[in-house]
């Protein structure tokens, strides 16, 4: 409702009588009136510089207040929008996980949820070139299990599910210790972007770029790649009683390495997961 006002003329000064919106709506409160005494300091010709400064500061404060409040409002709206977005992405992840029956394959539900959140953020930022494939290495599982998952996210289809080795210093049957440090011979957690395939000492191999500062961004320096190997797979497990381990690379069985590398090369998303609390709370990709 509008504020009504009128000027009341006196012999010495004009008084501004303000009728509040509350009165217009039916309240019996009296109008607020600025008295002569209240405005004398403003109208008198002998006001001091101190008074001027006080008035100036008051005007500056009241002028700045709306801007501060507006900034706070924008921040609050942005936070609410982000929280809603995260909830919707998680809901989508749960739906996909259930519809694709990924639980039956052994894939940890949280591994898929975090993978989907990171994939969503990377896709939104235009980091991923090959958006139809998402690969997840689930290190909550034993190395005796098929814990690498290659998923066609467009067709909602699991393309490959196979064994994958972890670094020799990350653990024996289970991976539990991770590092980004060169010569650590440990696996590194987080999101990677696949690059080009090449022929190396392990045959066809795939270069990857670590996207997480402090967690896997030294992958190229460490020469971390995805490659085939004969020390990972059922035959090796039956013969040796345990799976072989790598120097930090994601090694997969030779029988499927060529097909997987050709499927995920050139800009797809690879996620290596473990429920390490520090990583999950600090990951700029998951929480971005």
HELIX and SHEET records of a PDB file:
HELIX    1   1 UNK A   21  UNK A   24  1                                   4    
HELIX    2   2 UNK A   36  UNK A   43  1                                   8    
HELIX    3   3 UNK A   49  UNK A   99  1                                  51    
HELIX    4   4 UNK A  102  UNK A  105  5                                   4    
HELIX    5   5 UNK A  109  UNK A  124  1                                  16    
HELIX    6   6 UNK A  234  UNK A  240  1                                   7    
HELIX    7   7 UNK A  254  UNK A  264  1                                  11    
HELIX    8   8 UNK A  277  UNK A  282  1                                   6    
SHEET    1   A 3 UNK A   4  UNK A   9  0                                        
SHEET    2   A 3 UNK A  14  UNK A  19 -1                                        
SHEET    3   A 3 UNK A  32  UNK A  33 -1                                        
SHEET    1   B 8 UNK A 157  UNK A 162  0                                        
SHEET    2   B 8 UNK A 148  UNK A 152 -1                                        
SHEET    3   B 8 UNK A 133  UNK A 138 -1                                        
SHEET    4   B 8 UNK A 269  UNK A 273  1                                        
SHEET    5   B 8 UNK A 190  UNK A 200 -1                                        
SHEET    6   B 8 UNK A 203  UNK A 210 -1                                        
SHEET    7   B 8 UNK A 225  UNK A 229 -1                                        
SHEET    8   B 8 UNK A 250  UNK A 253  1                                        
END                                                                             
